[in-house]
Amino acid sequence: MNRKKTAALLEDRLKDVSDTVIKVAPGFEEDDIHAFRVAVKKLRAYMRLVSSADKQPKLILSKKFHELYDIAGAIREAQLRLKKAGAPKDKLAGYIADLEHRIAFNKEEWQKKYNEDVVKKLSKKLTGKDLKKLPDKTLTAFMKDKMQVLEDAADTSPNDETIHECRKSVKDMLYNTKLAEKHWPGAFKKVEHLPLSKLDELSDMLGDYNDERLLLESHLAFIALSTTAEEQKRLSAISNKENIAKAQQKQVLLKELKKFVTATAI
């Protein structure tokens, strides 16, 4: 892929980020936040791909933009936990109040820290880099590195941090393969045998497991903060069920991960 195309694809990813970030506030709707975070993940996946090639400049997000990304993530995470709290809500009044406070606090943080200049400066910083031609072999090497993360995890009993790294690797593989399918035919030919539908399924499974992990951690962390014995008891019972479900989910996930790396070669 020549220099012009390499730069153009970076600009496309940045445009997606710019188009979605402006929709986050003032509504802070779950779908809008999700769209923004997905756009950032696709941008970062491409940045990591480009940066992995020899003699390419290292592409990283600015600190201020990364803060916005984290704030949006904190809001959406609390929104998802609030949705899963279920009914009757009076049984978890303290926990729900804490989530609502977190959402309100982070909305204020977004309003304080977001302005168009943050995104414009990021775009200027990244598009100002002297990008080189991206050889077709770059994608193959990148995919092999990501696949190695999955293989290492499949050969062990991975902890949650390792599983989270697997999730990031799968998304990097998925986003960049789909990008190559549309815009980089020479590189795509070398990885077109990869089952994108299976990558999609694996990505969803890893995402669901991560959501369950975060929900469980949220419940466990709040038990000590709860002001009523009834709420502590209820959260403890919910956490015990979630812990069992999480363990079962992990076994299914690892089985599918093993099947994927066994059947897939790059």
Phi, psi and omega per residue, in radians:
M1 nan 2.197 -3.068
N2 -1.261 2.971 -3.057
R3 -1.041 -0.718 -3.091
K4 -1.091 -0.754 -3.129
K5 -1.222 -0.694 3.108
T6 -1.015 -0.771 3.137
A7 -1.228 -0.671 -3.109
A8 -1.111 -0.683 3.128
L9 -1.189 -0.607 3.056
L10 -1.112 -0.746 3.123
E11 -1.124 -0.635 3.092
D12 -1.099 -0.763 3.122
R13 -1.123 -0.695 3.118
L14 -1.156 -0.644 3.114
K15 -1.116 -0.707 3.094
D16 -1.045 -0.707 3.101
V17 -1.122 -0.809 3.140
S18 -1.072 -0.689 -3.119
D19 -1.207 -0.534 -3.089
T20 -1.606 -0.548 -3.069
V21 -1.154 -0.564 -3.104
I22 -1.254 -0.241 -3.119
K23 -1.623 -0.120 -3.085
V24 -1.117 -0.953 3.136
A25 -1.823 2.644 0.162
P26 -1.594 -0.091 -3.030
G27 -1.282 -0.608 -3.087
F28 0.898 0.728 3.098
E29 -1.256 2.567 -3.103
E30 -0.981 -0.780 -3.090
D31 -1.133 -0.654 3.139
D32 -1.199 -0.725 3.099
I33 -1.140 -0.735 3.129
H34 -1.070 -0.769 3.141
A35 -1.069 -0.723 3.110
F36 -1.107 -0.806 -3.091
R37 -1.186 -0.624 3.072
V38 -1.137 -0.722 3.109
A39 -1.063 -0.688 3.107
V40 -1.175 -0.718 3.136
K41 -1.108 -0.661 3.097
K42 -1.183 -0.697 3.081
L43 -1.070 -0.827 -3.098
R44 -1.152 -0.633 3.105
A45 -1.075 -0.744 3.126
Y46 -1.214 -0.698 3.096
M47 -1.035 -0.746 3.134
R48 -1.159 -0.653 3.105
L49 -1.089 -0.886 -3.128
V50 -1.076 -0.785 -3.089
S51 -1.161 -0.344 -3.121
S52 -1.313 -0.306 -3.094
A53 -1.404 2.623 3.122
D54 -1.080 2.451 3.032
K55 1.171 0.135 3.065
Q56 -1.525 2.561 3.067
P57 -1.181 2.659 3.109
K58 -1.417 2.211 -3.119
L59 -1.828 2.127 3.129
I60 -2.391 2.691 3.084
L61 -1.276 2.655 3.059
S62 -1.285 2.727 -3.127
K63 -1.052 -0.763 -3.100
K64 -1.156 -0.667 3.121
F65 -1.216 -0.680 3.125
H66 -1.073 -0.620 3.093
E67 -1.088 -0.734 3.104
L68 -1.083 -0.745 3.124
Y69 -1.056 -0.758 -3.140
D70 -1.180 -0.684 3.117
I71 -1.101 -0.795 3.107
A72 -1.049 -0.682 3.119
G73 -1.134 -0.693 3.134
A74 -1.138 -0.671 3.115
I75 -1.144 -0.859 -3.090
R76 -1.144 -0.666 3.122
E77 -1.071 -0.778 3.129
A78 -1.169 -0.639 3.100
Q79 -1.085 -0.755 3.140
L80 -1.151 -0.680 3.117
R81 -1.165 -0.664 3.118
L82 -1.121 -0.720 3.127
K83 -1.125 -0.626 -3.101
K84 -1.449 -0.121 -3.124
A85 -1.116 -0.526 3.054
G86 1.225 -2.848 -3.123
A87 -2.211 2.762 -0.038
P88 -1.345 2.295 -3.041
K89 -1.196 -0.406 -3.130
D90 -1.151 -0.350 3.122
K91 -1.307 -0.319 3.129
L92 -2.222 0.689 -3.026
A93 -1.014 -0.783 -3.116
G94 -1.148 -0.734 3.141
Y95 -1.121 -0.781 3.134
I96 -1.138 -0.716 3.113
A97 -1.083 -0.663 3.120
D98 -1.132 -0.753 3.114
L99 -1.112 -0.755 3.132
E100 -1.099 -0.637 3.092
H101 -1.148 -0.728 3.141
R102 -1.091 -0.726 3.132
I103 -1.111 -0.844 -3.123
A104 -1.084 -0.741 -3.136
F105 -1.073 -0.798 -3.085
N106 -1.291 -0.467 3.013
K107 -1.113 -0.733 3.099
E108 -1.122 -0.701 3.118
E109 -1.095 -0.693 3.097
W110 -1.070 -0.826 -3.123
Q111 -1.078 -0.578 3.124
K112 -1.255 -0.666 -2.949
K113 -1.785 -0.274 -3.125
Y114 -1.527 2.318 2.871
N115 -2.728 2.817 -3.050
E116 -1.042 -0.503 -3.097
D117 -1.115 -0.536 3.139
V118 -1.063 -0.791 -3.129
V119 -1.282 -0.709 3.134
K120 -1.084 -0.736 3.139
K121 -1.167 -0.640 3.081
L122 -1.102 -0.818 3.140
S123 -1.054 -0.766 -3.139
K124 -1.118 -0.709 -3.133
K125 -1.104 -0.790 -3.066
L126 -1.331 -0.736 -3.126
T127 -1.287 -0.234 3.101
G128 -1.448 -0.108 3.124
K129 -1.273 2.571 -3.139
D130 -1.517 1.436 -3.121
L131 -1.279 2.495 3.140
K132 -1.792 3.055 3.014
K133 -1.031 2.461 -3.124
L134 -1.893 1.846 -3.124
P135 -1.084 2.621 3.137
D136 -1.019 -0.583 -3.095
K137 -1.162 -0.277 -3.141
T138 -1.033 -0.758 -3.111
L139 -1.145 -0.742 3.136
T140 -1.080 -0.803 3.141
A141 -1.109 -0.717 3.127
F142 -1.081 -0.793 -3.121
M143 -1.149 -0.635 3.104
K144 -1.112 -0.717 3.117
D145 -1.094 -0.737 3.139
K146 -1.208 -0.665 3.109
M147 -1.137 -0.579 3.117
Q148 -1.097 -0.635 3.079
V149 -1.046 -0.753 -3.138
L150 -1.200 -0.707 3.141
E151 -1.126 -0.737 3.123
D152 -1.082 -0.704 3.138
A153 -1.194 -0.688 -3.103
A154 -1.192 -0.423 -3.114
D155 -1.576 0.013 -3.131
T156 -2.253 -2.947 2.983
S157 -1.920 1.476 -2.965
P158 -1.170 2.519 3.034
N159 -1.455 3.125 -3.060
D160 -1.150 -0.567 3.114
E161 -1.136 -0.726 3.117
T162 -1.151 -0.690 3.109
I163 -1.117 -0.631 3.092
H164 -1.135 -0.667 3.076
E165 -1.127 -0.631 3.078
C166 -1.090 -0.718 3.132
R167 -1.052 -0.783 3.129
K168 -1.128 -0.687 -3.136
S169 -1.140 -0.738 3.131
V170 -1.102 -0.731 3.120
K171 -1.141 -0.694 3.090
D172 -1.064 -0.740 3.119
M173 -1.143 -0.808 -3.078
L174 -1.125 -0.898 -3.094
Y175 -1.103 -0.729 -3.089
N176 -1.331 -0.522 3.063
T177 -1.205 -0.732 3.104
K178 -1.138 -0.641 3.080
L179 -1.107 -0.790 -3.134
A180 -1.123 -0.628 -3.138
E181 -1.029 -0.623 -3.112
K182 -1.577 -0.607 -2.912
H183 -2.176 -0.106 -2.986
W184 -2.465 1.170 -3.022
P185 -1.012 -0.625 -3.126
G186 -1.086 -0.755 3.136
A187 -1.301 -0.643 -3.093
F188 -1.110 -0.585 3.126
K189 -0.971 -0.548 -3.074
K190 -1.407 -0.265 -3.103
V191 -2.250 0.184 -3.047
E192 -1.171 -0.246 3.103
H193 -1.332 -0.212 -3.136
L194 -1.139 2.324 -3.135
P195 -1.373 1.680 -3.095
L196 -1.077 -0.596 3.130
S197 -1.116 -0.652 3.119
K198 -1.233 -0.655 3.065
L199 -1.087 -0.711 3.096
D200 -1.056 -0.815 -3.139
E201 -1.091 -0.754 -3.135
L202 -1.141 -0.689 3.107
S203 -1.070 -0.755 3.125
D204 -1.125 -0.737 -3.138
M205 -1.120 -0.748 3.117
L206 -1.145 -0.651 3.103
G207 -1.161 -0.752 3.117
D208 -1.101 -0.712 3.133
Y209 -1.143 -0.714 3.130
N210 -1.112 -0.711 3.093
D211 -1.072 -0.750 3.133
E212 -1.128 -0.704 3.114
R213 -1.070 -0.815 -3.116
L214 -1.157 -0.642 3.108
L215 -1.131 -0.772 3.115
L216 -1.094 -0.781 3.117
E217 -1.058 -0.665 3.125
S218 -1.099 -0.788 3.141
H219 -1.152 -0.782 -3.127
L220 -1.110 -0.701 -3.122
A221 -1.162 -0.570 -3.065
F222 -1.459 -0.304 -3.120
I223 -0.963 -0.779 -3.110
A224 -1.226 -0.378 -3.102
L225 -1.597 -0.288 -3.085
S226 -1.089 2.457 -3.069
T227 -1.634 -0.127 -3.130
T228 -2.159 2.518 3.133
A229 -1.147 -0.607 -3.138
E230 -1.109 -0.751 3.136
E231 -1.183 -0.692 3.091
Q232 -1.043 -0.769 -3.124
K233 -1.115 -0.744 -3.126
R234 -1.162 -0.771 3.127
L235 -1.125 -0.650 3.117
S236 -1.118 -0.749 3.132
A237 -1.132 -0.761 3.107
I238 -1.088 -0.748 -3.108
S239 -1.124 -0.669 3.115
N240 -1.092 -0.745 3.106
K241 -1.151 -0.725 -3.140
E242 -1.138 -0.647 3.139
N243 -1.121 -0.690 3.091
I244 -1.159 -0.787 3.136
A245 -1.101 -0.690 3.132
K246 -1.111 -0.744 3.132
A247 -1.104 -0.721 3.117
Q248 -1.167 -0.722 3.120
Q249 -1.084 -0.672 -3.139
K250 -1.122 -0.710 3.141
Q251 -1.105 -0.746 3.111
V252 -1.138 -0.740 -3.141
L253 -1.069 -0.829 -3.121
L254 -1.140 -0.594 3.087
K255 -1.108 -0.789 3.129
E256 -1.192 -0.631 3.100
L257 -1.109 -0.759 3.123
K258 -1.094 -0.760 3.128
K259 -1.080 -0.692 -3.102
F260 -1.155 -0.866 -3.086
V261 -1.225 -0.480 3.109
T262 -1.244 -0.650 -3.069
A263 -1.548 -0.201 -3.028
T264 -1.966 2.275 3.086
A265 -2.228 2.484 3.102
I266 -2.085 nan nan
